[in-house]
Amino acid sequence: MHTPFAAPTPSVQSAPVAAAAAATTVPAVLTDKQEDKLRRAEVDAAREEVTREIEGSDAQPQPPAYQYPPITLLKEGSVTNAAEAGAELRNNSRRLAQTLTSFGVDAQPGDVVRGPSVTRYEFTLSQGVKLSKITNLQDDIALALGASGVRIAPIPDKISVVGVEVPNKLVSPVSIRTVLESTEFTTHPSTTAFAVGKDISGKNIVGNISKLPHVLIAGTTGSGKSVCTNSLIVSMLYKSTPEEVRFIMVDPKMVELAPYNGIPHLLIPVVTDPKKAAGALQWAVYEMMKRYKMFSEHNVKDLASYNKVAETDETLKKLPSVVVVIDELADLMLVAAKEVEESICRVAQMGRAAGMHLVIATQRPSADVITGLMKANIPSRIAFAVASAMESRIILDTAGAEKLVGRGDMLYAPLGEGKPKRVQGCFISSEEIERVVNFVKENGETDYDESVIDKINAAVAEKEKGSAKGGGNAAPDQNAADDVDELLPAAIDVVMETGQASVSMLQRRLKLGYSRAARIVDEMETRGIVGPFEGSKPRQLLITKEQWQELKMKGAYGAVPPEAEELPPPDEEN
């Protein structure tokens, strides 16, 4: 039945308006103003709903916030027996005074300061006694004390006082947890702070890579060099997020830094190929110059100033500090000495303001590895035990490192300090590194930069092309590599991107014939990249994209599955 006085019903009505209409008594006849008001409410509600949908579709998934590893993953430090340590100090102090008196050195005993691995016995020299008179007695003093060696040096800020540093028979190891829990580390404002160890007086020593700004670490095998490098890396995992610090790690030995593959702080997988290491250093130079150009465009002088501008400018993105860690410089100098030295020197000269820092370690501190140009541009040094005074001078420009006792005993010479400071480096075990790294991997996502990997591979390819033009016989491994299809890496990239491996897909994407595409897929199966053919089912991918990126950095396009290598031939089983 038609009702002439019924209110007009809108064709589309949002939920909020419908609810409001139900809650309010609607007059039998709506005026024009009321109809306009009702339509505007409907339009506003629809606009809000569409806006919410658009914002939801445009929102990018944010990476999970970085979780700092708990300190409980690290072992607590041990306590030394105070009674035994006190008896050792009294005996050494008495013997030392008797030895100096027997050689006619007029000196008065002073303070005794016991450190973790070394004790310093202080003596005040009488007027007219030359320092050389006591330093010439180093071997005699060591013989009298039954020590492997002693180090004698003046004590800063004390007049006519010399310190005789004698190794402790009861060594107190410095755990990295002790330093990381100290107020010196926890209250340090820099995101690039790292644990160094404890000095002779027991004070916690914390370094800052931004202030160093590059450091050279050298020492013989077993002196503690690699432990120091690991301590530096783990310290930064406790101090900084991947947005603040990124690492490029170069490990020609292939085992020392391999556990860090997959942590979110890594810019690219750990580089093990010396040729690609030279390419990584060339990228560091490129990135440094790119940052300086950005600084110039925004009228800032350094990374900190640029990041402050980026906080208020939505068009800019904050830049992280980049720490390049090289575990063994000698291997790189053997393969590409000129390129490596040139890149290191350029980054060392200009990298500080751009937030690019070098941590270079070597166990062969010779003049052909640590060149004069490198030494001039790397101001901070850490010297562990070396074989001779000459090697000590190459590292520190002074003797003394040959008297160190090893096992983390170091001379720490950061930029700005006149003389090296004796420090017992903090210790971190392989099990502790594994626990910390596993925690960081499980609670964060790998974020390799594909553009950096591509630039490094392009630099290596360009160099190899230049070498091929220069002539010469091909290496045996190169001849073996010639059997691999040159499009295999590109094909694996396509497979990783699409998530499927099929001959027809490679034909379309790479514009190949059927036979060549089929051979490439067979090669992927042989190398353990994809699974076997299963009829109508797509082939299964056997590695992740991150694992493929790591293989590319190693220069290996996949690997034969382990079971193919481990199973013996049938006639050898019995």
C-alpha positions as CSV (number, residue, x, y, z in Angstrom):
1,M,0.0,0.0,0.0
2,H,1.4,3.4,-1.0
3,T,1.9,5.8,1.9
4,P,2.4,9.4,0.6
5,F,3.9,10.7,3.9
6,A,6.6,8.0,4.3
7,A,10.2,9.2,4.8
8,P,12.5,8.6,1.8
9,T,14.8,5.7,2.3
10,P,18.4,6.2,1.1
11,S,19.7,3.4,-1.2
12,V,23.1,3.1,0.5
13,Q,23.5,3.6,4.2
14,S,26.7,3.0,6.3
15,A,26.7,1.1,9.5
16,P,27.4,4.2,11.8
17,V,24.6,6.2,10.2
18,A,22.2,3.4,10.4
19,A,22.9,3.0,14.1
20,A,22.5,6.7,14.6
21,A,19.2,6.7,12.7
22,A,17.9,3.8,14.8
23,A,18.8,5.6,18.0
24,T,17.1,8.8,17.0
25,T,13.4,9.4,16.4
26,V,13.1,10.3,12.7
27,P,10.3,12.7,11.9
28,A,7.6,11.5,9.5
29,V,8.6,14.1,6.9
30,L,12.3,15.2,6.4
31,T,13.0,18.7,5.5
32,D,15.5,19.6,2.8
33,K,18.1,20.5,5.4
34,Q,17.7,17.2,7.2
35,E,18.0,15.3,3.9
36,D,21.2,17.2,3.1
37,K,22.6,16.6,6.5
38,L,21.8,12.8,6.3
39,R,23.5,12.6,2.8
40,R,26.6,14.4,4.1
41,A,26.9,12.0,7.0
42,E,26.7,9.1,4.6
43,V,29.3,10.5,2.3
44,D,31.7,11.2,5.2
45,A,31.3,7.7,6.6
46,A,32.0,6.2,3.1
47,R,35.0,8.5,2.7
48,E,36.4,7.3,6.0
49,E,35.9,3.7,5.1
50,V,37.6,4.0,1.8
51,T,40.5,5.9,3.4
52,R,41.0,3.2,5.9
53,E,41.1,0.6,3.1
54,I,43.6,2.6,1.1
55,E,45.9,3.1,4.1
56,G,45.7,-0.6,5.0
57,S,46.6,-1.6,1.4
58,D,49.5,0.9,1.2
59,A,51.0,0.0,4.6
60,Q,54.3,-1.8,4.2
61,P,55.1,-4.6,6.6
62,Q,57.7,-3.3,9.1
63,P,60.7,-5.4,10.0
64,P,60.6,-6.8,13.5
65,A,62.3,-4.6,16.1
66,Y,65.8,-5.7,17.0
67,Q,66.0,-7.7,20.2
68,Y,69.3,-7.3,22.0
69,P,70.8,-10.6,23.2
70,P,70.5,-11.2,26.9
71,I,73.7,-11.0,28.9
72,T,73.0,-14.5,30.4
73,L,74.1,-16.0,27.1
74,L,77.7,-15.2,28.2
75,K,79.6,-16.9,31.0
76,E,80.4,-15.1,34.3
77,G,84.0,-14.3,35.2
78,S,85.9,-16.5,37.6
79,V,87.4,-15.3,40.9
80,T,91.2,-15.8,41.7
81,N,92.3,-17.2,45.0
82,A,93.3,-14.1,47.0
83,A,95.6,-15.9,49.4
84,E,97.8,-17.5,46.7
85,A,97.9,-14.3,44.7
86,G,99.0,-12.3,47.8
87,A,101.8,-14.8,48.5
88,E,103.0,-14.5,44.9
89,L,103.1,-10.7,45.1
90,R,105.1,-10.6,48.3
91,N,107.7,-13.1,47.0
92,N,108.2,-11.3,43.7
93,S,108.4,-7.9,45.4
94,R,111.1,-9.1,47.7
95,R,113.1,-10.8,45.0
96,L,112.8,-7.8,42.7
97,A,114.2,-5.4,45.4
98,Q,117.1,-7.8,46.1
99,T,117.9,-8.1,42.4
100,L,118.0,-4.3,41.8
101,T,120.2,-3.8,44.9
102,S,122.6,-6.5,43.8
103,F,123.1,-4.7,40.4
104,G,123.7,-1.4,42.1
105,V,120.4,0.3,41.1
106,D,119.3,2.8,43.8
107,A,115.5,2.6,43.7
108,Q,112.9,2.6,46.4
109,P,109.9,0.1,46.2
110,G,106.5,1.7,45.7
111,D,103.0,0.5,44.9
112,V,102.2,-3.0,43.6
113,V,99.3,-3.2,41.2
114,R,98.0,-6.6,40.3
115,G,96.2,-7.0,37.0
116,P,94.4,-10.0,35.4
117,S,97.6,-11.4,33.8
118,V,100.4,-9.0,34.8
119,T,101.5,-7.3,38.0
120,R,103.2,-3.9,38.0
121,Y,105.9,-3.4,40.7
122,E,106.6,0.3,41.0
123,F,110.0,1.7,41.9
124,T,111.1,5.4,42.5
125,L,114.5,6.0,41.0
126,S,116.9,8.1,43.0
127,Q,118.3,11.3,41.5
128,G,121.0,10.6,38.9
129,V,119.9,7.1,38.1
130,K,119.4,6.6,34.4
131,L,116.4,4.8,33.1
132,S,118.6,2.8,30.7
133,K,120.4,1.3,33.8
134,I,117.3,-0.6,34.8
135,T,115.9,-1.3,31.3
136,N,119.2,-3.0,30.4
137,L,118.5,-5.5,33.3
138,Q,115.3,-6.9,31.8
139,D,116.7,-10.4,31.1
140,D,118.4,-10.5,34.5
141,I,115.3,-9.6,36.3
142,A,113.3,-12.2,34.4
143,L,115.9,-14.8,35.3
144,A,115.8,-13.9,39.0
145,L,111.9,-14.1,39.1
146,G,111.7,-17.2,37.0
147,A,109.4,-15.3,34.6
148,S,109.2,-15.8,30.8
149,G,109.9,-12.1,30.3
150,V,109.4,-8.7,32.0
151,R,108.6,-5.3,30.5
152,I,110.0,-2.1,32.1
153,A,108.5,1.3,31.2
154,P,108.0,4.7,32.9
155,I,104.6,5.3,34.5
156,P,102.8,8.4,33.1
157,D,101.9,11.2,35.5
158,K,104.4,9.9,38.1
159,I,107.8,11.6,38.6
160,S,110.9,9.3,38.5
161,V,108.7,6.2,38.9
162,V,109.3,3.2,36.7
163,G,107.1,0.1,36.5
164,V,108.4,-3.5,36.2
165,E,105.6,-5.6,34.7
166,V,105.9,-9.3,35.6
167,P,103.5,-12.0,34.3
168,N,101.3,-13.6,36.9
169,K,101.6,-17.3,37.6
170,L,97.9,-17.2,38.6
171,V,96.1,-15.7,35.6
172,S,92.7,-14.2,36.1
173,P,90.9,-14.4,32.7
174,V,88.7,-11.4,31.8
175,S,85.3,-12.6,30.5
176,I,83.6,-10.4,28.0
177,R,80.5,-10.4,30.2
178,T,82.4,-8.6,32.9
179,V,83.2,-5.7,30.6
180,L,79.7,-5.6,28.9
181,E,78.0,-5.4,32.3
182,S,80.3,-2.6,33.5
183,T,79.1,1.0,33.7
184,E,81.8,2.1,31.3
185,F,80.1,0.0,28.5
186,T,76.4,0.3,29.5
187,T,76.5,4.1,29.8
188,H,78.7,4.7,26.8
189,P,76.7,6.9,24.4
190,S,78.1,5.5,21.1
191,T,76.5,2.7,19.2
192,T,79.9,1.6,18.0
193,A,81.4,1.0,21.5
194,F,83.1,-2.3,22.0
195,A,84.8,-4.2,24.9
196,V,88.6,-4.2,24.9
197,G,89.4,-5.7,28.3
198,K,91.0,-4.6,31.6
199,D,94.2,-2.7,32.2
200,I,96.7,-3.5,34.9
201,S,94.8,-1.6,37.6
202,G,91.6,-3.6,36.9
203,K,89.8,-0.8,35.1
204,N,87.4,-1.8,32.3
205,I,88.6,-0.5,28.9
206,V,85.9,0.3,26.3
207,G,86.8,1.4,22.8
208,N,84.8,3.4,20.3
209,I,85.2,2.6,16.7
210,S,83.9,6.1,15.7
211,K,86.7,7.7,17.6
212,L,89.5,5.4,16.6
213,P,88.3,5.5,13.6
214,H,90.2,2.6,12.1
215,V,92.2,0.0,13.9
216,L,95.0,-2.4,13.0
217,I,95.2,-5.7,15.0
218,A,98.3,-7.8,14.7
219,G,99.9,-10.7,16.6
220,T,101.2,-14.2,16.1
221,T,99.1,-17.3,16.0
222,G,97.5,-18.0,19.4
223,S,98.1,-14.5,20.8
224,G,94.4,-13.6,21.0
225,K,94.0,-11.7,17.8
226,S,90.9,-13.6,16.5
227,V,89.3,-13.5,20.0
228,C,89.7,-9.7,20.0
229,T,88.0,-9.5,16.6
230,N,85.1,-11.6,17.8
231,S,84.8,-9.6,21.0
232,L,84.5,-6.4,19.0
233,I,81.7,-7.9,16.8
234,V,79.8,-9.4,19.7
235,S,80.0,-6.2,21.7
236,M,78.3,-4.3,18.8
237,L,75.6,-6.9,18.7
238,Y,74.9,-6.0,22.3
239,K,75.1,-2.2,21.6
240,S,73.6,-1.4,18.2
241,T,70.7,-2.3,16.0
242,P,71.0,-3.2,12.3
243,E,69.7,0.3,11.5
244,E,72.7,1.8,13.3
245,V,75.6,-0.4,12.4
246,R,76.1,-2.7,9.4
247,F,79.1,-5.1,8.9
248,I,81.1,-6.2,5.9
249,M,83.2,-9.2,6.9
250,V,86.1,-10.5,4.9
251,D,87.4,-13.9,6.0
252,P,89.9,-15.5,3.6
253,K,90.4,-18.4,6.1
254,M,86.7,-19.3,5.6
255,V,86.1,-20.4,9.2
256,E,86.7,-17.6,11.6
257,L,83.8,-15.3,10.7
258,A,81.5,-17.9,9.1
259,P,79.3,-18.2,12.1
260,Y,78.0,-14.6,11.6
261,N,76.4,-15.5,8.3
262,G,72.7,-14.7,8.6
263,I,72.8,-12.0,11.3
264,P,70.7,-8.9,10.4
265,H,73.7,-6.6,10.9
266,L,75.5,-8.1,7.8
267,L,75.2,-6.0,4.7
268,I,76.3,-8.9,2.5
269,P,77.3,-12.6,3.2
270,V,80.7,-13.1,4.7
271,V,83.3,-12.7,1.9
272,T,85.7,-15.6,1.6
273,D,87.1,-15.1,-2.0
274,P,90.1,-12.7,-1.9
275,K,89.1,-11.4,-5.4
276,K,85.6,-10.5,-4.1
277,A,87.2,-9.0,-1.0
278,A,89.0,-6.5,-3.2
279,G,85.6,-5.8,-4.8
280,A,84.0,-5.3,-1.4
281,L,86.7,-2.7,-0.5
282,Q,86.1,-1.0,-3.8
283,W,82.4,-0.8,-3.0
284,A,83.3,0.8,0.4
285,V,85.1,3.5,-1.5
286,Y,82.1,4.0,-3.8
287,E,79.7,4.2,-0.8
288,M,82.0,6.7,1.0
289,M,82.0,9.0,-2.0
290,K,78.3,8.7,-2.5
291,R,77.7,9.7,1.2
292,Y,80.0,12.7,0.9
293,K,77.9,13.8,-2.1
294,M,74.8,13.5,0.0
295,F,76.4,15.4,2.8
296,S,77.3,18.2,0.4
297,E,73.8,18.5,-0.9
298,H,72.4,18.9,2.6
299,N,75.2,21.1,3.9
300,V,76.3,18.8,6.7
301,K,79.8,17.6,7.6
302,D,79.5,14.1,8.9
303,L,77.2,11.1,9.4
304,A,75.8,12.3,12.8
305,S,74.7,15.6,11.4
306,Y,73.1,14.0,8.3
307,N,71.1,11.6,10.5
308,K,69.9,14.6,12.6
309,V,68.6,16.2,9.4
310,A,67.0,12.9,8.4
311,E,65.0,12.8,11.7
312,T,63.1,15.9,10.6
313,D,63.0,15.3,6.9
314,E,60.7,12.5,5.8
315,T,62.3,12.3,2.3
316,L,65.7,11.3,3.8
317,K,66.6,7.9,5.3
318,K,69.1,7.5,8.2
319,L,72.4,6.0,7.2
320,P,74.1,3.3,9.4
321,S,77.8,3.2,10.2
322,V,79.6,0.6,8.1
323,V,82.3,-1.5,9.8
324,V,84.5,-3.4,7.4
325,V,86.2,-6.3,9.3
326,I,89.1,-8.1,7.6
327,D,90.3,-11.1,9.5
328,E,93.5,-11.8,7.6
329,L,95.1,-9.0,5.5
330,A,98.1,-11.1,4.4
331,D,96.0,-13.4,2.1
332,L,94.4,-10.4,0.4
333,M,97.8,-8.7,-0.2
334,L,99.0,-11.9,-1.9
335,V,96.1,-11.9,-4.4
336,A,95.4,-8.2,-5.1
337,A,97.9,-6.1,-3.3
338,K,97.6,-3.0,-5.4
339,E,93.8,-2.8,-5.4
340,V,93.5,-3.7,-1.7
341,E,96.1,-1.2,-0.5
342,E,94.6,1.6,-2.6
343,S,91.0,0.9,-1.3
344,I,92.1,0.6,2.3
345,C,94.1,3.8,2.1
346,R,91.2,5.8,0.5
347,V,88.7,4.6,3.1
348,A,91.2,5.2,5.9
349,Q,91.9,8.7,4.7
350,M,88.3,9.9,4.3
351,G,86.0,7.3,5.9
352,R,85.7,8.7,9.4
353,A,83.2,11.5,8.7
354,A,81.2,9.2,6.3
355,G,80.8,6.6,9.0
356,M,83.0,4.0,7.3
357,H,85.4,2.2,9.6
358,L,88.1,-0.4,9.1
359,V,89.1,-3.2,11.5
360,I,92.1,-5.0,10.0
361,A,93.7,-8.1,11.6
362,T,96.8,-10.0,10.5
363,Q,99.1,-12.6,12.0
364,R,102.0,-11.6,9.7
365,P,103.1,-8.0,10.7
366,S,105.7,-7.6,8.1
367,A,106.5,-4.5,6.0
368,D,105.1,-6.1,2.8
369,V,101.7,-6.7,4.5
370,I,101.4,-3.6,6.6
371,T,102.8,-1.0,4.2
372,G,103.9,2.4,5.3
373,L,101.0,4.1,3.5
374,M,98.5,1.9,5.5
375,K,100.3,2.7,8.8
376,A,100.1,6.4,8.1
377,N,96.3,6.3,7.5
378,I,95.3,3.8,10.3
379,P,96.0,5.7,13.5
380,S,94.9,3.1,16.1
381,R,96.7,-0.1,16.8
382,I,96.3,-3.2,18.9
383,A,99.5,-5.3,19.2
384,F,99.4,-8.8,20.7
385,A,102.5,-11.0,21.3
386,V,104.9,-11.0,18.4
387,A,108.2,-12.8,17.8
388,S,110.6,-9.8,17.6
389,A,111.1,-6.2,18.4
390,M,111.2,-5.4,14.7
391,E,107.6,-6.7,14.3
392,S,106.6,-4.7,17.3
393,R,108.0,-1.5,15.7
394,I,106.1,-2.3,12.4
395,I,102.8,-2.4,14.4
396,L,103.4,0.2,17.1
397,D,106.4,2.2,15.9
398,T,108.0,1.1,19.2
399,A,109.3,-2.1,20.8
400,G,107.5,-3.8,23.6
401,A,105.0,-6.2,22.0
402,E,107.7,-8.9,21.9
403,K,107.6,-9.0,25.8
404,L,103.9,-9.8,25.9
405,V,102.9,-13.2,27.3
406,G,100.2,-14.1,24.9
407,R,96.6,-15.3,25.6
408,G,95.0,-11.9,25.2
409,D,97.9,-9.8,26.6
410,M,98.0,-6.7,24.4
411,L,99.3,-3.2,23.9
412,Y,96.4,-0.9,23.1
413,A,97.2,2.3,21.3
414,P,94.1,4.2,20.4
415,L,94.1,7.5,18.5
416,G,94.9,10.4,20.9
417,E,97.0,8.5,23.5
418,G,100.7,9.1,23.5
419,K,101.9,5.7,24.7
420,P,100.4,2.2,24.3
421,K,98.5,0.9,27.3
422,R,98.9,-2.7,28.5
423,V,95.5,-4.4,28.6
424,Q,94.3,-8.0,29.2
425,G,91.8,-8.6,26.3
426,C,88.4,-10.0,27.2
427,F,87.8,-13.6,26.3
428,I,84.8,-15.1,24.5
429,S,84.5,-18.8,23.7
430,S,83.2,-20.3,20.5
431,E,80.1,-21.6,22.4
432,E,79.3,-18.1,23.6
433,I,79.6,-16.7,20.1
434,E,77.3,-19.5,18.8
435,R,74.7,-18.8,21.5
436,V,74.6,-15.0,20.9
437,V,74.6,-15.4,17.1
438,N,71.8,-18.0,17.2
439,F,69.7,-15.7,19.4
440,V,70.2,-12.8,17.0
441,K,69.3,-14.9,14.0
442,E,66.2,-16.4,15.5
443,N,64.8,-13.0,16.6
444,G,65.8,-11.0,13.5
445,E,65.7,-11.3,9.7
446,T,68.6,-11.5,7.3
447,D,68.7,-8.3,5.3
448,Y,71.4,-8.7,2.6
449,D,71.7,-5.8,0.1
450,E,71.4,-7.3,-3.3
451,S,72.7,-4.1,-5.0
452,V,76.0,-4.4,-3.1
453,I,76.4,-8.0,-4.1
454,D,75.8,-7.1,-7.7
455,K,78.4,-4.3,-7.6
456,I,81.0,-6.6,-6.1
457,N,80.4,-9.3,-8.7
458,A,80.5,-6.8,-11.5
459,A,83.9,-5.5,-10.2
460,V,85.3,-9.0,-10.1
461,A,84.0,-9.8,-13.6
462,E,85.5,-6.6,-15.0
463,K,88.9,-7.5,-13.5
464,E,88.8,-11.0,-14.8
465,K,87.9,-9.7,-18.3
466,G,90.9,-7.4,-18.1
467,S,93.1,-10.3,-17.0
468,A,91.8,-12.5,-19.9
469,K,92.6,-9.7,-22.4
470,G,96.1,-9.5,-21.0
471,G,96.8,-13.2,-22.0
472,G,98.3,-15.9,-19.9
473,N,97.3,-19.5,-19.3
474,A,94.0,-20.2,-17.6
475,A,94.1,-21.7,-14.2
476,P,93.0,-25.3,-13.7
477,D,89.9,-24.2,-11.7
478,Q,89.0,-21.7,-14.4
479,N,89.1,-24.4,-17.0
480,A,86.8,-26.5,-14.9
481,A,84.5,-23.5,-14.5
482,D,84.3,-23.1,-18.3
483,D,82.1,-26.2,-18.4
484,V,79.4,-24.4,-16.4
485,D,76.8,-22.5,-18.5
486,E,77.5,-18.7,-18.1
487,L,73.7,-18.1,-17.6
488,L,73.5,-20.5,-14.7
489,P,73.8,-17.7,-12.0
490,A,71.1,-15.6,-13.8
491,A,68.9,-18.7,-14.1
492,I,69.2,-19.4,-10.4
493,D,68.4,-15.7,-9.7
494,V,65.2,-16.1,-11.7
495,V,64.3,-19.3,-9.9
496,M,64.8,-17.7,-6.5
497,E,62.7,-14.7,-7.6
498,T,59.8,-16.7,-9.0
499,G,60.0,-19.6,-6.5
500,Q,59.7,-22.2,-9.2
501,A,62.1,-24.0,-11.6
502,S,60.8,-25.1,-14.9
503,V,62.3,-25.3,-18.4
504,S,59.5,-23.3,-20.0
505,M,59.8,-20.4,-17.5
506,L,63.6,-20.2,-18.1
507,Q,62.9,-20.2,-21.9
508,R,60.6,-17.2,-21.5
509,R,62.6,-15.2,-19.0
510,L,66.0,-15.7,-20.4
511,K,65.0,-16.2,-24.1
512,L,66.7,-19.6,-24.4
513,G,66.1,-22.6,-26.5
514,Y,64.6,-25.7,-25.0
515,S,67.8,-27.8,-25.0
516,R,69.9,-25.1,-23.2
517,A,67.2,-24.3,-20.6
518,A,66.8,-28.1,-19.9
519,R,70.6,-28.4,-19.4
520,I,70.6,-25.5,-17.0
521,V,67.8,-27.0,-14.9
522,D,69.6,-30.4,-14.9
523,E,72.7,-28.5,-13.7
524,M,70.7,-26.9,-10.9
525,E,69.5,-30.4,-9.8
526,T,73.1,-31.7,-9.8
527,R,74.3,-28.8,-7.7
528,G,71.6,-29.2,-5.1
529,I,69.7,-26.1,-6.0
530,V,66.4,-27.7,-7.0
531,G,64.9,-31.1,-6.4
532,P,64.3,-33.9,-9.0
533,F,61.6,-33.9,-11.7
534,E,58.3,-35.1,-10.2
535,G,55.9,-35.2,-13.2
536,S,53.3,-32.5,-13.1
537,K,54.5,-31.2,-9.8
538,P,56.9,-28.2,-9.8
539,R,60.4,-28.9,-8.7
540,Q,61.2,-28.2,-5.1
541,L,63.6,-25.4,-4.2
542,L,66.3,-26.9,-1.9
543,I,68.0,-23.7,-0.7
544,T,66.7,-20.3,0.4
545,K,67.4,-16.9,-1.2
546,E,69.8,-16.0,1.6
547,Q,71.8,-19.3,1.1
548,W,72.0,-18.5,-2.6
549,Q,73.4,-15.0,-1.9
550,E,76.0,-16.6,0.4
551,L,77.0,-19.1,-2.3
552,K,77.4,-16.3,-4.8
553,M,79.7,-14.4,-2.5
554,K,81.8,-17.6,-2.2
555,G,81.9,-17.9,-6.0
556,A,80.2,-21.3,-5.8
557,Y,77.0,-21.8,-7.8
558,G,75.5,-24.4,-5.6
559,A,77.0,-27.6,-4.1
560,V,76.6,-31.3,-4.7
561,P,74.2,-32.7,-2.1
562,P,76.0,-34.2,0.9
563,E,74.6,-37.6,0.4
564,A,76.1,-37.8,-3.1
565,E,79.5,-37.1,-1.7
566,E,79.3,-39.3,1.4
567,L,77.9,-42.6,-0.1
568,P,80.7,-44.9,-1.2
569,P,80.5,-46.9,-4.5
570,P,78.7,-50.2,-4.2
571,D,81.9,-52.2,-4.5
572,E,83.6,-50.4,-1.6
573,E,80.8,-50.9,0.9
574,N,82.1,-54.4,2.0
